[in-house]
Amino acid sequence: MNKQSIFLLFILLAIRVYGDGNVIISGYFPGAEGETIHLMTYEDMVSKQQLRLASAAIDNNGNFELTASLNESRLLFLRVFNGKNYLHAAPGESHLVEYEKLIINTPEQDESRLFRQRAFNVTVYGKKDQQDDLHTLIMRMDDMVATYLEEQVAGRVRASHRASLEQFGREVDEAFVDGLQPFFDDYAKYYMAYLKRSLNVRGFDALFHNYIKDQPILINHPIYMDFFRSMFDNYVFSGSRSIRMHQLENAVNKHADFEMLMDLLANDRSLQDEALRELVLLISLDRMFAMPDFFNSRLWGILEEAAEKCKVPEHRKIAANIIKKHSRGFHVGAIVADFQLSDIAGNVYDLQDFRDNFVYLFFWAGWCPLSMQSISAMQEVAEEFDGKLEVIGVLVDRDRQSVHHLMADREFPFQLLYFDGDYELLDNFGIATVPFYILIGPDGRIMAHPFVPPHWGAQEALHEILGK
C-alpha cells in the first residue's frame, strides 16, 4: 500500500470516528415552509437550562435536516414556533420526523394558536437499517407503562399494587433484551423504581439501598432524575430525621455558608456519600428560592460558592446553571434577560440601551384585541412620564407586516420592537399570554412581574414609584 493510499485510509477512519457521534434529524413539516426549527437539549436535568444544538430553515417543500454532535445518549427536543416535541437519541443515530400538516384558517387564529402551542402531532421513525433505536425502545416502554396504569391502577389508587407491579416488571424484562442499549436499560430500571415510589410499593430505605446507594449518579438521565427528585425534593425539609428547618435557615440566612450546609447534611446517614450529598443540596437550594423561609440574596452567594467548591465538576456546572436560572427569573430583584430586537424599520436596539431608566416593558400582538385596545392607554402613560420612564412594546406576531398597516400612519411616544420569532425570548421573560406588562428598575432588575396594565391603574402605581 503506497503512502497516498495509507493517508486516504486514515482520513476515512477519522471521518468514521468523529462522525459516529453525530445525530441526524431529517424531517417534513408541511405548512411551515420558511420557518426555523431548532434542535435543543437541557444542559442538566436539575436546572433544565436549555441548550441549542442546531438550527435549520424549513425549505419550500417543507423539508429540513439537523445535525448535532453527541457524546452520550440524551433527551432532545425540536422547537418550532412555541411548540416542543421530545425525542431520545443515541450518538450515531438518524431519525425521520414527520409533522402533521399545519393548516392556517385565519391569520388571527393561527397566530394565537402557535403562540400558545406546547407540542405538535408528530411521528418519529428510525432508519430502516437501525434496529431498536433508542427513541423506539423508550416509546414502547412508555406505552407499556401507560397500559399498566390504565388497566391496573386507574380507579384503584388506594389498593395495594405490589403484586401487579411485580408482574409488570416481569413483562418488561421479557419484552426487552437486557444490555442492548445502556441508556434504555437505565430507563427501564429507574422507571420501575419511580413507579415503586409513586405507588408506595417500596419505602424510602429499601429504594435508597436498591437504586441509589453505591450506584452511579446519572445527572443527565431524565427518568433517573425523575426518580431521584421523587426521593429527595423535600428530603432535607421534611424527610430527614437528622436535619431541622431552623438549622437550614441559620446556615442559609445567617451564615450563607455552603460548607456549613454540607456538614449539616452529613449528619444524615443516607447522605454520607459526598457526591450524593452535593446533588441533594443543589436540588434543595433550587427549591429554597420558592420558599419564604429563605433569603434569595443569601442563596445566590451559597450557589456561587458551590460553583467553585463542589467536588464533582458536573455539580459545579449545575450550581452555575441554577444561579443563571434564578438570577434571570421572574421574581422581584431578578436580573432581566438581555435582548437585541429591531423596530419596524429594521433599526436594532439592545435592552442595555435603556439602562439607568425605569422601563415599562409590555408584550403585545396584533391578533389580540386586548393588546390593541391597550395601545392608547399605554400612549397616555408614556406621555405623562416622559423623561422619567422608558416604555417599550415587543410585538409577538410572527409576521411583522401583519401589523405594519396599523403603524404606518401613527407615531407613538414609545419604542415598538419586534421579537423576530425568538420564542426563547418569551421563555426568558415568562410570557405565556399577551398582553403582559413588566416594570424594570434602573439597575436592570425586575420590580414587578407582572406589572399593572396601563388601563387598570398603572399611572397611580407609577406615581408612587417615580414620584409626582
C-alpha positions as a Markdown table, in Angstrom:
| # | Residue | x | y | z |
|---|---|---|---|---|
| 1 | Met | 0.0 | 0.0 | 0.0 |
| 2 | Asn | 1.5 | 3.3 | -1.0 |
| 3 | Lys | 1.7 | 6.4 | 1.1 |
| 4 | Gln | -1.2 | 8.1 | -0.6 |
| 5 | Ser | -3.5 | 5.2 | 0.0 |
| 6 | Ile | -2.4 | 5.0 | 3.7 |
| 7 | Phe | -3.1 | 8.7 | 4.1 |
| 8 | Leu | -6.6 | 8.3 | 2.4 |
| 9 | Leu | -7.4 | 5.4 | 4.7 |
| 10 | Phe | -6.5 | 7.5 | 7.8 |
| 11 | Ile | -8.8 | 10.2 | 6.5 |
| 12 | Leu | -11.7 | 7.8 | 6.1 |
| 13 | Leu | -11.1 | 6.3 | 9.5 |
| 14 | Ala | -11.1 | 9.8 | 11.1 |
| 15 | Ile | -14.4 | 10.7 | 9.3 |
| 16 | Arg | -15.9 | 7.5 | 10.7 |
| 17 | Val | -14.6 | 8.0 | 14.2 |
| 18 | Tyr | -15.7 | 11.6 | 14.5 |
| 19 | Gly | -18.9 | 11.1 | 12.6 |
| 20 | Asp | -20.2 | 8.4 | 14.9 |
| 21 | Gly | -21.2 | 10.9 | 17.5 |
| 22 | Asn | -23.5 | 12.8 | 15.1 |
| 23 | Val | -27.2 | 12.6 | 15.4 |
| 24 | Ile | -29.1 | 13.4 | 12.2 |
| 25 | Ile | -32.7 | 14.5 | 12.4 |
| 26 | Ser | -34.4 | 14.8 | 9.0 |
| 27 | Gly | -38.0 | 15.9 | 8.8 |
| 28 | Tyr | -41.0 | 17.1 | 6.9 |
| 29 | Phe | -43.3 | 19.9 | 8.2 |
| 30 | Pro | -45.9 | 20.8 | 5.5 |
| 31 | Gly | -47.4 | 24.2 | 6.1 |
| 32 | Ala | -44.3 | 25.6 | 8.0 |
| 33 | Glu | -42.2 | 26.5 | 5.0 |
| 34 | Gly | -39.8 | 29.3 | 5.6 |
| 35 | Glu | -39.9 | 28.9 | 9.4 |
| 36 | Thr | -36.9 | 27.9 | 11.6 |
| 37 | Ile | -36.6 | 24.7 | 13.5 |
| 38 | His | -34.2 | 24.2 | 16.5 |
| 39 | Leu | -32.7 | 21.1 | 18.0 |
| 40 | Met | -32.4 | 21.6 | 21.7 |
| 41 | Thr | -31.4 | 19.7 | 24.9 |
| 42 | Tyr | -31.1 | 20.5 | 28.6 |
| 43 | Glu | -27.6 | 21.4 | 29.9 |
| 44 | Asp | -28.6 | 19.4 | 33.0 |
| 45 | Met | -31.7 | 17.8 | 34.4 |
| 46 | Val | -31.7 | 19.8 | 37.6 |
| 47 | Ser | -31.8 | 23.4 | 36.4 |
| 48 | Lys | -33.1 | 22.4 | 32.9 |
| 49 | Gln | -31.3 | 25.3 | 31.3 |
| 50 | Gln | -31.9 | 25.0 | 27.5 |
| 51 | Leu | -29.1 | 24.4 | 25.1 |
| 52 | Arg | -29.4 | 24.9 | 21.4 |
| 53 | Leu | -27.5 | 22.2 | 19.4 |
| 54 | Ala | -28.5 | 23.1 | 15.8 |
| 55 | Ser | -31.0 | 25.2 | 13.8 |
| 56 | Ala | -32.2 | 24.9 | 10.2 |
| 57 | Ala | -34.7 | 26.5 | 7.9 |
| 58 | Ile | -37.7 | 24.5 | 6.7 |
| 59 | Asp | -37.4 | 24.7 | 2.9 |
| 60 | Asn | -40.1 | 25.5 | 0.3 |
| 61 | Asn | -41.0 | 21.8 | 0.2 |
| 62 | Gly | -41.4 | 21.5 | 4.0 |
| 63 | Asn | -38.2 | 19.6 | 4.5 |
| 64 | Phe | -35.4 | 20.2 | 7.0 |
| 65 | Glu | -32.3 | 18.5 | 8.3 |
| 66 | Leu | -30.5 | 19.0 | 11.6 |
| 67 | Thr | -27.1 | 17.6 | 12.6 |
| 68 | Ala | -25.6 | 17.7 | 16.1 |
| 69 | Ser | -22.7 | 16.0 | 17.8 |
| 70 | Leu | -23.5 | 14.0 | 20.9 |
| 71 | Asn | -21.0 | 12.2 | 23.2 |
| 72 | Glu | -23.8 | 10.4 | 25.1 |
| 73 | Ser | -27.5 | 9.4 | 24.7 |
| 74 | Arg | -29.7 | 12.4 | 25.5 |
| 75 | Leu | -33.2 | 13.7 | 25.8 |
| 76 | Leu | -33.6 | 16.1 | 22.9 |
| 77 | Phe | -36.4 | 18.3 | 21.7 |
| 78 | Leu | -37.4 | 20.0 | 18.5 |
| 79 | Arg | -38.7 | 23.5 | 18.7 |
| 80 | Val | -40.8 | 25.3 | 16.1 |
| 81 | Phe | -42.7 | 28.4 | 17.0 |
| 82 | Asn | -43.6 | 27.9 | 20.6 |
| 83 | Gly | -44.1 | 24.1 | 20.3 |
| 84 | Lys | -41.7 | 21.5 | 21.7 |
| 85 | Asn | -41.6 | 17.8 | 20.7 |
| 86 | Tyr | -39.3 | 15.5 | 22.6 |
| 87 | Leu | -37.3 | 12.5 | 21.4 |
| 88 | His | -34.4 | 10.5 | 22.7 |
| 89 | Ala | -31.3 | 9.8 | 20.6 |
| 90 | Ala | -28.0 | 8.0 | 20.9 |
| 91 | Pro | -24.8 | 9.1 | 19.2 |
| 92 | Gly | -24.7 | 7.9 | 15.6 |
| 93 | Glu | -28.5 | 7.5 | 15.2 |
| 94 | Ser | -30.6 | 9.0 | 12.5 |
| 95 | His | -34.3 | 9.8 | 12.8 |
| 96 | Leu | -37.0 | 11.0 | 10.5 |
| 97 | Val | -39.7 | 13.3 | 12.0 |
| 98 | Glu | -43.0 | 13.8 | 10.2 |
| 99 | Tyr | -45.2 | 16.7 | 11.4 |
| 100 | Glu | -48.9 | 16.8 | 10.8 |
| 101 | Lys | -49.7 | 19.4 | 8.2 |
| 102 | Leu | -50.0 | 22.9 | 9.6 |
| 103 | Ile | -53.3 | 24.3 | 8.3 |
| 104 | Ile | -53.9 | 28.1 | 8.6 |
| 105 | Asn | -57.5 | 29.0 | 8.7 |
| 106 | Thr | -57.3 | 32.7 | 9.6 |
| 107 | Pro | -54.2 | 34.7 | 10.5 |
| 108 | Glu | -55.6 | 35.7 | 13.9 |
| 109 | Gln | -56.4 | 32.1 | 14.9 |
| 110 | Asp | -53.1 | 30.8 | 13.6 |
| 111 | Glu | -51.0 | 33.4 | 15.4 |
| 112 | Ser | -52.9 | 32.9 | 18.7 |
| 113 | Arg | -52.6 | 29.1 | 18.5 |
| 114 | Leu | -48.9 | 29.0 | 17.6 |
| 115 | Phe | -48.1 | 31.5 | 20.3 |
| 116 | Arg | -49.6 | 29.1 | 22.9 |
| 117 | Gln | -48.6 | 25.8 | 21.2 |
| 118 | Arg | -46.9 | 23.3 | 23.5 |
| 119 | Ala | -46.5 | 20.4 | 21.1 |
| 120 | Phe | -47.4 | 19.4 | 17.6 |
| 121 | Asn | -48.6 | 16.0 | 16.4 |
| 122 | Val | -45.5 | 14.2 | 15.1 |
| 123 | Thr | -44.4 | 10.7 | 14.1 |
| 124 | Val | -40.7 | 9.8 | 14.7 |
| 125 | Tyr | -39.1 | 7.0 | 12.6 |
| 126 | Gly | -35.7 | 5.4 | 12.9 |
| 127 | Lys | -33.7 | 4.4 | 9.8 |
| 128 | Lys | -34.7 | 1.0 | 8.4 |
| 129 | Asp | -31.2 | -0.4 | 9.0 |
| 130 | Gln | -31.2 | 0.9 | 12.5 |
| 131 | Gln | -32.7 | -1.8 | 14.7 |
| 132 | Asp | -34.2 | -0.9 | 18.1 |
| 133 | Asp | -33.1 | 2.8 | 18.1 |
| 134 | Leu | -33.3 | 4.5 | 21.5 |
| 135 | His | -36.4 | 6.5 | 20.8 |
| 136 | Thr | -38.4 | 3.5 | 19.6 |
| 137 | Leu | -37.4 | 1.5 | 22.7 |
| 138 | Ile | -38.5 | 4.3 | 25.0 |
| 139 | Met | -41.8 | 4.8 | 23.2 |
| 140 | Arg | -42.5 | 1.0 | 23.6 |
| 141 | Met | -41.7 | 1.2 | 27.3 |
| 142 | Asp | -43.8 | 4.3 | 27.8 |
| 143 | Asp | -46.8 | 2.6 | 26.0 |
| 144 | Met | -46.4 | -0.4 | 28.3 |
| 145 | Val | -46.4 | 1.8 | 31.4 |
| 146 | Ala | -49.5 | 3.8 | 30.2 |
| 147 | Thr | -51.4 | 0.5 | 29.6 |
| 148 | Tyr | -50.4 | -0.8 | 33.0 |
| 149 | Leu | -51.5 | 2.3 | 34.8 |
| 150 | Glu | -54.8 | 2.4 | 32.9 |
| 151 | Glu | -55.6 | -1.3 | 33.4 |
| 152 | Gln | -54.2 | -1.9 | 36.9 |
| 153 | Val | -54.0 | 1.4 | 38.7 |
| 154 | Ala | -56.7 | 3.8 | 37.5 |
| 155 | Gly | -59.7 | 3.7 | 39.8 |
| 156 | Arg | -57.8 | 1.7 | 42.4 |
| 157 | Val | -55.4 | 4.3 | 43.8 |
| 158 | Arg | -55.8 | 3.2 | 47.4 |
| 159 | Ala | -55.3 | -0.5 | 46.7 |
| 160 | Ser | -52.0 | -2.3 | 47.0 |
| 161 | His | -50.2 | -2.5 | 43.7 |
| 162 | Arg | -47.2 | -4.7 | 44.8 |
| 163 | Ala | -48.3 | -7.9 | 43.1 |
| 164 | Ser | -49.4 | -6.2 | 39.8 |
| 165 | Leu | -46.2 | -4.1 | 39.7 |
| 166 | Glu | -44.1 | -7.2 | 40.2 |
| 167 | Gln | -45.9 | -8.9 | 37.3 |
| 168 | Phe | -45.5 | -5.8 | 35.2 |
| 169 | Gly | -41.7 | -5.9 | 35.9 |
| 170 | Arg | -41.6 | -9.4 | 34.6 |
| 171 | Glu | -43.4 | -8.4 | 31.4 |
| 172 | Val | -40.9 | -5.6 | 30.9 |
| 173 | Asp | -38.0 | -8.0 | 31.4 |
| 174 | Glu | -39.5 | -10.3 | 28.8 |
| 175 | Ala | -40.2 | -7.5 | 26.3 |
| 176 | Phe | -36.7 | -6.1 | 26.1 |
| 177 | Val | -33.2 | -7.6 | 25.8 |
| 178 | Asp | -31.0 | -6.5 | 28.6 |
| 179 | Gly | -27.7 | -4.9 | 27.6 |
| 180 | Leu | -28.9 | -3.9 | 24.2 |
| 181 | Gln | -28.8 | -0.2 | 24.9 |
| 182 | Pro | -27.3 | 1.0 | 28.2 |
| 183 | Phe | -29.3 | 4.3 | 28.3 |
| 184 | Phe | -32.5 | 2.3 | 27.8 |
| 185 | Asp | -31.5 | -0.3 | 30.4 |
| 186 | Asp | -31.3 | 2.5 | 32.9 |
| 187 | Tyr | -34.5 | 4.0 | 31.6 |
| 188 | Ala | -36.4 | 0.8 | 32.3 |
| 189 | Lys | -34.7 | 0.2 | 35.6 |
| 190 | Tyr | -35.4 | 3.6 | 37.1 |
| 191 | Tyr | -38.9 | 3.8 | 35.6 |
| 192 | Met | -39.7 | 0.7 | 37.7 |
| 193 | Ala | -38.1 | 2.4 | 40.7 |
| 194 | Tyr | -40.1 | 5.6 | 40.0 |
| 195 | Leu | -43.4 | 3.5 | 39.9 |
| 196 | Lys | -42.5 | 1.7 | 43.1 |
| 197 | Arg | -42.0 | 5.1 | 44.8 |
| 198 | Ser | -45.1 | 6.7 | 43.2 |
| 199 | Leu | -47.4 | 3.8 | 44.0 |
| 200 | Asn | -45.9 | 3.4 | 47.5 |
| 201 | Val | -44.9 | -0.2 | 46.8 |
| 202 | Arg | -41.5 | 0.2 | 48.5 |
| 203 | Gly | -40.4 | 2.5 | 51.3 |
| 204 | Phe | -37.6 | 5.1 | 51.1 |
| 205 | Asp | -35.0 | 3.0 | 52.8 |
| 206 | Ala | -35.5 | 0.0 | 50.5 |
| 207 | Leu | -35.5 | 2.1 | 47.3 |
| 208 | Phe | -32.4 | 4.0 | 48.5 |
| 209 | His | -30.4 | 0.8 | 49.1 |
| 210 | Asn | -31.5 | -0.9 | 45.9 |
| 211 | Tyr | -31.3 | 2.1 | 43.5 |
| 212 | Ile | -29.1 | 4.9 | 44.9 |
| 213 | Lys | -26.6 | 3.8 | 47.5 |
| 214 | Asp | -23.3 | 2.9 | 45.8 |
| 215 | Gln | -24.8 | 3.3 | 42.4 |
| 216 | Pro | -23.7 | 5.8 | 39.6 |
| 217 | Ile | -25.4 | 9.2 | 39.7 |
| 218 | Leu | -26.9 | 9.8 | 36.2 |
| 219 | Ile | -27.5 | 13.5 | 36.3 |
| 220 | Asn | -28.3 | 13.8 | 32.5 |
| 221 | His | -30.7 | 10.8 | 32.5 |
| 222 | Pro | -34.3 | 12.2 | 32.6 |
| 223 | Ile | -36.1 | 9.2 | 34.2 |
| 224 | Tyr | -33.3 | 8.7 | 36.7 |
| 225 | Met | -33.6 | 12.3 | 37.8 |
| 226 | Asp | -37.4 | 12.0 | 38.0 |
| 227 | Phe | -36.9 | 9.1 | 40.4 |
| 228 | Phe | -34.1 | 10.9 | 42.3 |
| 229 | Arg | -36.2 | 14.0 | 42.8 |
| 230 | Ser | -39.2 | 11.9 | 43.9 |
| 231 | Met | -36.8 | 10.7 | 46.7 |
| 232 | Phe | -35.0 | 13.9 | 47.6 |
| 233 | Asp | -37.0 | 17.0 | 46.5 |
| 234 | Asn | -38.4 | 17.5 | 50.0 |
| 235 | Tyr | -35.9 | 15.3 | 51.9 |
| 236 | Val | -33.9 | 17.9 | 53.8 |
| 237 | Phe | -37.1 | 19.9 | 54.7 |
| 238 | Ser | -39.3 | 17.1 | 55.9 |
| 239 | Gly | -37.9 | 13.6 | 55.2 |
| 240 | Ser | -34.7 | 13.5 | 57.2 |
| 241 | Arg | -34.7 | 12.6 | 60.8 |
| 242 | Ser | -31.4 | 14.4 | 61.4 |
| 243 | Ile | -31.9 | 17.8 | 59.7 |
| 244 | Arg | -34.1 | 20.6 | 61.2 |
| 245 | Met | -35.6 | 23.6 | 59.4 |
| 246 | His | -34.1 | 26.0 | 61.9 |
| 247 | Gln | -30.7 | 24.6 | 61.2 |
| 248 | Leu | -31.2 | 25.1 | 57.5 |
| 249 | Glu | -32.5 | 28.7 | 58.0 |
| 250 | Asn | -29.5 | 29.5 | 60.2 |
| 251 | Ala | -26.9 | 28.1 | 57.7 |
| 252 | Val | -28.6 | 29.9 | 54.8 |
| 253 | Asn | -29.9 | 33.2 | 56.1 |
| 254 | Lys | -27.3 | 34.0 | 58.8 |
| 255 | His | -24.1 | 32.4 | 57.5 |
| 256 | Ala | -24.8 | 31.8 | 53.8 |
| 257 | Asp | -22.2 | 29.0 | 54.0 |
| 258 | Phe | -22.0 | 26.2 | 51.5 |
| 259 | Glu | -19.6 | 24.1 | 53.6 |
| 260 | Met | -21.8 | 24.5 | 56.7 |
| 261 | Leu | -24.8 | 23.2 | 54.8 |
| 262 | Met | -22.7 | 20.2 | 53.5 |
| 263 | Asp | -21.7 | 19.4 | 57.1 |
| 264 | Leu | -25.3 | 19.7 | 58.3 |
| 265 | Leu | -26.5 | 17.3 | 55.6 |
| 266 | Ala | -23.6 | 14.9 | 56.5 |
| 267 | Asn | -25.5 | 14.3 | 59.8 |
| 268 | Asp | -28.0 | 12.2 | 57.8 |
| 269 | Arg | -26.9 | 8.6 | 57.4 |
| 270 | Ser | -28.3 | 8.4 | 53.9 |
| 271 | Leu | -26.1 | 11.3 | 52.7 |
| 272 | Gln | -22.7 | 10.1 | 53.7 |
| 273 | Asp | -21.5 | 9.9 | 50.1 |
| 274 | Glu | -20.2 | 13.4 | 49.2 |
| 275 | Ala | -21.2 | 13.3 | 45.6 |
| 276 | Leu | -24.8 | 12.3 | 46.5 |
| 277 | Arg | -24.8 | 15.0 | 49.3 |
| 278 | Glu | -23.8 | 17.7 | 46.9 |
| 279 | Leu | -26.5 | 16.9 | 44.4 |
| 280 | Val | -29.2 | 16.7 | 47.2 |
| 281 | Leu | -28.0 | 20.1 | 48.5 |
| 282 | Leu | -28.1 | 21.6 | 45.0 |
| 283 | Ile | -31.7 | 20.4 | 44.4 |
| 284 | Ser | -32.6 | 21.7 | 47.9 |
| 285 | Leu | -31.1 | 25.1 | 47.2 |
| 286 | Asp | -33.0 | 25.3 | 43.9 |
| 287 | Arg | -36.2 | 24.7 | 45.8 |
| 288 | Met | -35.4 | 27.2 | 48.5 |
| 289 | Phe | -35.9 | 30.1 | 46.0 |
| 290 | Ala | -39.7 | 29.4 | 46.2 |
| 291 | Met | -39.8 | 29.1 | 50.0 |
| 292 | Pro | -40.4 | 32.3 | 52.1 |
| 293 | Asp | -38.2 | 30.9 | 54.9 |
| 294 | Phe | -35.0 | 31.6 | 52.9 |
| 295 | Phe | -33.5 | 34.8 | 51.6 |
| 296 | Asn | -32.8 | 34.7 | 47.8 |
| 297 | Ser | -29.8 | 37.0 | 48.1 |
| 298 | Arg | -28.1 | 34.6 | 50.5 |
| 299 | Leu | -28.9 | 31.6 | 48.2 |
| 300 | Trp | -27.1 | 33.2 | 45.3 |
| 301 | Gly | -24.0 | 33.6 | 47.5 |
| 302 | Ile | -24.1 | 29.9 | 48.5 |
| 303 | Leu | -24.5 | 28.8 | 44.9 |
| 304 | Glu | -21.6 | 30.9 | 43.8 |
| 305 | Glu | -19.5 | 29.1 | 46.5 |
| 306 | Ala | -20.9 | 25.7 | 45.3 |
| 307 | Ala | -19.9 | 26.6 | 41.7 |
| 308 | Glu | -16.3 | 26.8 | 42.9 |
| 309 | Lys | -16.2 | 24.2 | 45.7 |
| 310 | Cys | -18.3 | 21.2 | 44.5 |
| 311 | Lys | -16.0 | 18.1 | 44.2 |
| 312 | Val | -17.9 | 16.8 | 41.2 |
| 313 | Pro | -17.3 | 19.0 | 38.0 |
| 314 | Glu | -20.8 | 18.4 | 36.7 |
| 315 | His | -22.2 | 19.7 | 40.0 |
| 316 | Arg | -20.2 | 22.9 | 39.7 |
| 317 | Lys | -21.9 | 23.4 | 36.3 |
| 318 | Ile | -25.4 | 22.7 | 37.8 |
| 319 | Ala | -24.7 | 25.3 | 40.5 |
| 320 | Ala | -23.8 | 27.9 | 37.9 |
| 321 | Asn | -27.0 | 27.0 | 35.9 |
| 322 | Ile | -29.2 | 27.4 | 39.0 |
| 323 | Ile | -27.7 | 30.8 | 39.5 |
| 324 | Lys | -28.5 | 31.6 | 35.9 |
| 325 | Lys | -32.0 | 30.2 | 36.2 |
| 326 | His | -32.9 | 32.3 | 39.3 |
| 327 | Ser | -30.9 | 35.4 | 38.6 |
| 328 | Arg | -32.7 | 35.7 | 35.3 |
| 329 | Gly | -36.0 | 34.5 | 36.7 |
| 330 | Phe | -39.3 | 36.4 | 37.0 |
| 331 | His | -39.2 | 37.3 | 40.7 |
| 332 | Val | -38.6 | 40.7 | 42.1 |
| 333 | Gly | -34.9 | 41.5 | 42.1 |
| 334 | Ala | -34.0 | 39.1 | 39.3 |
| 335 | Ile | -31.7 | 40.4 | 36.6 |
| 336 | Val | -33.6 | 41.0 | 33.4 |
| 337 | Ala | -32.6 | 38.8 | 30.4 |
| 338 | Asp | -31.0 | 41.0 | 27.8 |
| 339 | Phe | -32.1 | 41.1 | 24.1 |
| 340 | Gln | -31.4 | 42.7 | 20.8 |
| 341 | Leu | -34.5 | 43.4 | 18.8 |
| 342 | Ser | -35.3 | 45.6 | 15.8 |
| 343 | Asp | -38.1 | 48.1 | 15.2 |
| 344 | Ile | -40.5 | 48.1 | 12.2 |
| 345 | Ala | -37.9 | 49.9 | 10.2 |
| 346 | Gly | -35.2 | 47.4 | 11.0 |
| 347 | Asn | -33.2 | 49.5 | 13.5 |
| 348 | Val | -31.6 | 47.3 | 16.2 |
| 349 | Tyr | -32.0 | 48.1 | 19.9 |
| 350 | Asp | -30.4 | 46.5 | 22.9 |
| 351 | Leu | -32.1 | 46.4 | 26.3 |
| 352 | Gln | -28.9 | 47.8 | 27.6 |
| 353 | Asp | -29.6 | 51.0 | 25.7 |
| 354 | Phe | -32.4 | 51.8 | 28.2 |
| 355 | Arg | -30.4 | 51.1 | 31.3 |
| 356 | Asp | -30.3 | 53.8 | 34.0 |
| 357 | Asn | -34.0 | 54.4 | 33.5 |
| 358 | Phe | -37.2 | 52.8 | 34.7 |
| 359 | Val | -38.6 | 50.6 | 31.9 |
| 360 | Tyr | -42.2 | 49.7 | 31.4 |
| 361 | Leu | -41.9 | 46.7 | 29.1 |
| 362 | Phe | -45.0 | 45.2 | 27.5 |
| 363 | Phe | -45.6 | 42.3 | 25.2 |
| 364 | Trp | -48.5 | 42.5 | 22.7 |
| 365 | Ala | -49.9 | 41.1 | 19.5 |
| 366 | Gly | -51.8 | 42.4 | 16.5 |
| 367 | Trp | -54.1 | 39.3 | 16.7 |
| 368 | Cys | -55.0 | 40.1 | 20.4 |
| 369 | Pro | -57.9 | 42.6 | 20.7 |
| 370 | Leu | -57.0 | 43.4 | 24.3 |
| 371 | Ser | -53.4 | 44.2 | 23.2 |
| 372 | Met | -54.7 | 46.6 | 20.6 |
| 373 | Gln | -57.1 | 48.3 | 23.0 |
| 374 | Ser | -54.3 | 48.9 | 25.4 |
| 375 | Ile | -52.1 | 50.9 | 23.0 |
| 376 | Ser | -53.9 | 54.2 | 23.5 |
| 377 | Ala | -53.7 | 53.8 | 27.3 |
| 378 | Met | -50.0 | 53.0 | 27.0 |
| 379 | Gln | -49.6 | 56.1 | 24.9 |
| 380 | Glu | -51.1 | 58.2 | 27.7 |
| 381 | Val | -48.7 | 56.6 | 30.3 |
| 382 | Ala | -45.7 | 57.3 | 28.0 |
| 383 | Glu | -46.6 | 60.9 | 27.6 |
| 384 | Glu | -47.3 | 61.5 | 31.3 |
| 385 | Phe | -44.0 | 60.1 | 32.4 |
| 386 | Asp | -41.9 | 61.3 | 29.5 |
| 387 | Gly | -38.3 | 61.7 | 30.8 |
| 388 | Lys | -38.8 | 59.5 | 33.8 |
| 389 | Leu | -39.8 | 56.2 | 32.2 |
| 390 | Glu | -38.9 | 54.3 | 29.0 |
| 391 | Val | -41.9 | 52.4 | 27.5 |
| 392 | Ile | -41.0 | 49.5 | 25.2 |
| 393 | Gly | -43.5 | 47.3 | 23.4 |
| 394 | Val | -42.5 | 44.0 | 22.0 |
| 395 | Leu | -44.7 | 42.7 | 19.2 |
| 396 | Val | -45.0 | 38.8 | 19.2 |
| 397 | Asp | -46.7 | 38.4 | 15.8 |
| 398 | Arg | -44.7 | 36.0 | 13.6 |
| 399 | Asp | -45.1 | 38.3 | 10.6 |
| 400 | Arg | -44.2 | 41.9 | 11.4 |
| 401 | Gln | -46.0 | 43.0 | 8.2 |
| 402 | Ser | -49.3 | 41.8 | 9.7 |
| 403 | Val | -49.4 | 45.0 | 11.8 |
| 404 | His | -47.5 | 47.3 | 9.5 |
| 405 | His | -50.7 | 48.9 | 8.3 |
| 406 | Leu | -51.6 | 49.7 | 12.0 |
| 407 | Met | -48.3 | 51.5 | 12.4 |
| 408 | Ala | -47.8 | 53.2 | 9.1 |
| 409 | Asp | -49.8 | 56.4 | 9.8 |
| 410 | Arg | -49.2 | 56.7 | 13.6 |
| 411 | Glu | -46.4 | 58.0 | 15.7 |
| 412 | Phe | -46.1 | 56.6 | 19.2 |
| 413 | Pro | -44.3 | 58.2 | 22.2 |
| 414 | Phe | -42.7 | 54.8 | 23.0 |
| 415 | Gln | -40.5 | 52.3 | 21.2 |
| 416 | Leu | -42.1 | 49.4 | 19.4 |
| 417 | Leu | -39.8 | 46.4 | 18.7 |
| 418 | Tyr | -40.4 | 43.0 | 17.0 |
| 419 | Phe | -39.5 | 39.7 | 18.7 |
| 420 | Asp | -38.4 | 38.2 | 15.3 |
| 421 | Gly | -39.7 | 34.7 | 16.1 |
| 422 | Asp | -37.4 | 34.3 | 19.2 |
| 423 | Tyr | -39.6 | 32.1 | 21.4 |
| 424 | Glu | -36.7 | 31.6 | 23.8 |
| 425 | Leu | -37.0 | 35.4 | 24.5 |
| 426 | Leu | -40.6 | 34.8 | 25.6 |
| 427 | Asp | -39.3 | 32.0 | 27.9 |
| 428 | Asn | -36.7 | 34.3 | 29.4 |
| 429 | Phe | -39.4 | 36.8 | 30.3 |
| 430 | Gly | -42.0 | 34.2 | 31.4 |
| 431 | Ile | -44.5 | 35.3 | 28.7 |
| 432 | Ala | -47.3 | 32.7 | 28.3 |
| 433 | Thr | -50.1 | 35.2 | 27.4 |
| 434 | Val | -50.5 | 38.7 | 26.0 |
| 435 | Pro | -50.7 | 41.5 | 26.7 |
| 436 | Phe | -48.2 | 41.2 | 29.5 |
| 437 | Tyr | -46.5 | 44.0 | 31.5 |
| 438 | Ile | -43.2 | 44.1 | 33.4 |
| 439 | Leu | -41.6 | 47.0 | 35.3 |
| 440 | Ile | -37.8 | 47.1 | 35.4 |
| 441 | Gly | -35.7 | 49.3 | 37.6 |
| 442 | Pro | -32.7 | 51.4 | 36.6 |
| 443 | Asp | -30.4 | 48.7 | 37.8 |
| 444 | Gly | -31.8 | 46.2 | 35.3 |
| 445 | Arg | -33.7 | 44.2 | 37.9 |
| 446 | Ile | -37.4 | 43.3 | 37.8 |
| 447 | Met | -39.5 | 45.5 | 40.1 |
| 448 | Ala | -42.9 | 43.8 | 39.2 |
| 449 | His | -43.7 | 40.8 | 37.1 |
| 450 | Pro | -46.5 | 41.2 | 36.1 |
| 451 | Phe | -46.9 | 45.0 | 36.5 |
| 452 | Val | -50.2 | 46.8 | 36.4 |
| 453 | Pro | -51.8 | 47.2 | 32.9 |
| 454 | Pro | -52.0 | 50.8 | 31.7 |
| 455 | His | -55.8 | 50.8 | 31.7 |
| 456 | Trp | -56.0 | 49.3 | 35.2 |
| 457 | Gly | -54.2 | 51.9 | 37.3 |
| 458 | Ala | -50.6 | 51.8 | 36.1 |
| 459 | Gln | -50.4 | 55.6 | 36.3 |
| 460 | Glu | -51.3 | 55.6 | 40.0 |
| 461 | Ala | -48.7 | 52.9 | 40.7 |
| 462 | Leu | -46.0 | 54.7 | 38.7 |
| 463 | His | -46.7 | 57.9 | 40.6 |
| 464 | Glu | -45.9 | 56.1 | 43.9 |
| 465 | Ile | -42.7 | 54.7 | 42.4 |
| 466 | Leu | -41.4 | 57.6 | 40.4 |
| 467 | Gly | -42.9 | 60.4 | 42.4 |
| 468 | Lys | -45.2 | 63.2 | 41.2 |
